[in-house]
């Protein structure tokens, strides 16, 4: 998190600093990114930077959370729109994540995040994910879990974790194999179908 000194800055200055960081972290992976370049682009002193953020890592993860959480905020709304259909909601969220990769402003940054910082990504956004998890569970209870074989919060935690793994592995495949967005969506749908409907019910083994 940024220090209060950053939060109290005029909006225009905060935006300039944020954009300078986004630009540098889009050009270079986190470990190669330069504080000197960031402060030069942001038109602030290096001393001022350390009054706003503890270090480069803190600034980096602040930007990651700011961008990613714009998508995670959609969970509650989408789950209600889809009347408790967990899998349709996840498909919508996956497409919104891919939209970031198709956005020239965020594309290179997102690639660096998933390619170079993936191991660190999950714990960094886990607190927000936990909040979303409880929100989703409460909404799913309201809709009766749409006939899913989910009886407890622990059951849902397992399913939620499996879906997150499917999402993340598909994004990594999308990046590493340079898939088209259409191909990534089809691959994701196929994986999610196996989880939603079960492989035995589809008769894949005779």
Phi, psi and omega per residue, in radians:
X1 nan 2.588 3.070
X2 -1.288 2.792 3.031
X3 -1.280 2.849 -3.141
X4 -1.061 -0.494 3.139
X5 -1.046 -0.615 3.094
X6 -1.266 -0.778 -3.101
X7 -1.084 -0.482 -3.112
X8 -1.574 -0.001 3.117
X9 -1.204 2.726 3.008
X10 -1.009 2.547 -3.058
X11 -0.973 -0.723 -3.109
X12 -1.075 -0.711 -3.139
X13 -1.228 -0.702 3.092
X14 -1.054 -0.734 3.137
X15 -1.117 -0.713 3.139
X16 -1.112 -0.718 3.119
X17 -1.191 -0.769 3.123
X18 -1.034 -0.815 -3.104
X19 -1.160 -0.588 3.093
X20 -1.131 -0.725 3.097
X21 -1.166 -0.779 3.125
X22 -1.023 -0.724 -3.140
X23 -1.126 -0.804 -3.112
X24 -1.193 -0.727 -3.139
X25 -1.294 -0.300 3.030
X26 -1.397 -0.508 -3.123
X27 -1.459 -0.618 -3.075
X28 -2.316 2.576 2.992
X29 -1.094 2.807 -3.011
X30 -0.891 -0.812 -3.035
X31 -1.210 -0.356 3.134
X32 -1.728 -0.197 -3.087
X33 -1.142 2.569 -3.041
X34 -1.915 2.167 3.040
X35 -1.091 -0.667 -3.141
X36 -1.025 -0.733 3.109
X37 -1.161 -0.712 -3.125
X38 -1.083 -0.851 -3.079
X39 -1.201 -0.560 3.097
X40 -1.151 -0.796 3.137
X41 -1.159 -0.667 -3.117
X42 -1.370 -0.194 -3.128
X43 1.067 0.817 3.049
X44 -2.297 2.886 3.092
X45 -1.458 2.795 3.111
X46 -1.119 -0.631 3.107
X47 -1.096 -0.675 3.112
X48 -1.126 -0.696 3.134
X49 -0.967 -0.785 -3.095
X50 -1.324 -0.126 2.952
X51 -1.469 -0.318 -3.113
X52 -1.717 -0.605 -3.093
X53 -2.421 2.578 -3.122
X54 -1.101 -0.741 -3.111
X55 -2.876 -3.051 -3.116
X56 -1.100 -0.713 3.135
X57 -1.042 -0.771 -3.124
X58 -1.071 -0.697 3.115
X59 -1.171 -0.770 3.139
X60 -1.005 -0.886 -3.074
X61 -1.256 -0.441 3.012
X62 -1.096 -0.755 3.124
X63 -1.165 -0.758 3.119
X64 -0.998 -0.895 -3.106
X65 -1.087 -0.717 -3.128
X66 -1.042 -0.703 -3.117
X67 -1.348 -0.826 -3.087
X68 -1.174 -0.622 -3.061
X69 -1.261 -0.316 3.025
X70 -1.097 -0.539 3.092
X71 -1.417 -0.744 -3.084
X72 -1.143 -0.447 3.100
X73 -1.115 -0.344 -3.086
X74 -1.368 -0.239 -3.033
X75 -0.953 -0.956 -3.081
X76 -1.010 -0.820 -3.116
X77 -1.095 -0.814 -3.110
X78 -1.156 -0.651 -3.137
X79 -1.125 -0.631 3.086
X80 -1.248 -0.746 3.119
X81 -1.036 -0.707 -3.132
X82 -1.506 0.185 3.058
X83 0.913 0.797 3.058
X84 1.446 0.125 3.119
X85 -1.384 1.751 -3.056
X86 -1.054 -0.758 -3.031
X87 -1.276 -0.640 3.061
X88 -1.161 -0.635 3.095
X89 -1.113 -0.757 3.130
X90 -1.126 -0.635 3.090
X91 -1.117 -0.709 3.109
X92 -1.129 -0.726 3.139
X93 -1.147 -0.719 3.131
X94 -1.049 -0.757 3.128
X95 -1.120 -0.622 3.134
X96 -1.226 -0.545 3.054
X97 -1.187 -0.750 3.104
X98 -1.096 -0.530 3.090
X99 -1.044 -0.567 3.105
X100 -1.137 -0.656 3.116
X101 -1.254 -0.363 -3.138
X102 -1.677 0.009 3.136
X103 -1.697 2.085 -3.064
X104 -1.009 -0.503 -3.140
X105 -1.183 -0.615 -3.021
X106 -1.964 -0.211 -2.979
X107 -0.908 -1.021 -3.081
X108 -1.153 -0.607 3.095
X109 -1.087 -0.819 -3.117
X110 -1.122 -0.643 3.101
X111 -1.087 -0.782 3.112
X112 -1.103 -0.697 -3.131
X113 -1.043 -0.830 -3.073
X114 -1.381 -0.583 -3.123
X115 -1.380 -0.696 -2.966
X116 -1.887 -0.298 -3.055
X117 -2.260 0.322 -3.008
X118 -1.057 -0.732 -3.111
X119 -1.060 -0.614 -3.126
X120 -1.461 -0.293 -2.985
X121 -1.112 -0.825 -3.027
X122 -1.081 -0.890 3.111
X123 -1.112 -0.496 -3.120
X124 -1.196 -0.524 -3.129
X125 -1.931 0.182 -3.049
X126 -1.119 -0.628 -3.113
X127 -1.063 -0.801 3.113
X128 -1.166 -0.680 3.128
X129 -1.077 -0.649 3.130
X130 -1.115 -0.711 3.105
X131 -1.101 -0.763 3.121
X132 -1.091 -0.704 -3.129
X133 -0.996 -0.838 -3.124
X134 -1.188 -0.668 3.078
X135 -1.060 -0.820 -3.127
X136 -1.080 -0.744 -3.119
X137 -1.062 -0.786 -3.126
X138 -1.092 -0.696 3.133
X139 -1.211 -0.701 3.134
X140 -1.127 -0.644 3.072
X141 -1.044 -0.750 3.141
X142 -1.019 -0.678 -3.114
X143 -1.631 0.148 3.083
X144 1.220 0.408 3.099
X145 1.042 0.273 3.045
X146 0.862 0.601 3.098
X147 1.410 0.153 3.116
X148 -1.236 2.649 3.102
X149 -1.470 1.058 3.134
X150 -2.126 2.047 -3.045
X151 -1.842 -0.510 -3.025
X152 -2.394 3.002 3.068
X153 -1.113 -0.597 3.108
X154 -1.139 -0.686 3.064
X155 -1.030 -0.811 -3.115
X156 -1.149 -0.647 3.122
X157 -1.044 -0.706 3.125
X158 -1.128 -0.822 -3.137
X159 -1.105 -0.768 -3.137
X160 -1.047 -0.730 3.124
X161 -1.140 -0.700 3.125
X162 -1.112 -0.719 3.133
X163 -1.152 -0.715 3.109
X164 -1.052 -0.716 3.124
X165 -1.128 -0.691 3.099
X166 -1.112 -0.772 3.132
X167 -1.058 -0.886 -3.074
X168 -1.146 -0.727 -3.122
X169 -1.165 -0.592 3.132
X170 -1.243 -0.660 3.094
X171 -1.131 -0.739 3.104
X172 -1.098 -0.668 3.081
X173 -1.150 -0.712 3.110
X174 -1.023 -0.709 -3.126
X175 -1.323 -0.894 -3.021
X176 -1.156 -0.622 -3.113
X177 -1.721 0.055 3.138
X178 0.905 0.846 3.141
X179 -1.232 2.696 2.970
X180 -1.295 2.819 3.113
X181 -1.073 -0.694 3.114
X182 -1.062 -0.758 3.127
X183 -1.143 -0.680 3.128
X184 -1.129 -0.715 3.137
X185 -1.155 -0.718 3.129
X186 -1.135 -0.703 3.109
X187 -1.130 -0.759 3.131
X188 -1.097 -0.779 3.126
X189 -1.046 -0.698 -3.138
X190 -1.127 -0.785 3.116
X191 -1.104 -0.760 -3.102
X192 -1.196 -0.600 3.087
X193 -1.076 -0.709 3.112
X194 -1.072 -0.697 3.139
X195 -1.263 -0.728 -3.074
X196 -1.235 -0.763 -3.009
X197 -1.785 -0.342 -3.141
X198 1.496 2.456 -3.087
X199 -1.330 -0.551 -3.119
X200 -1.213 -0.657 3.136
X201 -1.114 -0.448 -3.119
X202 -1.510 -0.048 3.070
X203 1.226 0.524 -3.078
X204 -1.255 -0.311 -3.102
X205 -2.028 0.557 3.041
X206 1.694 nan nan
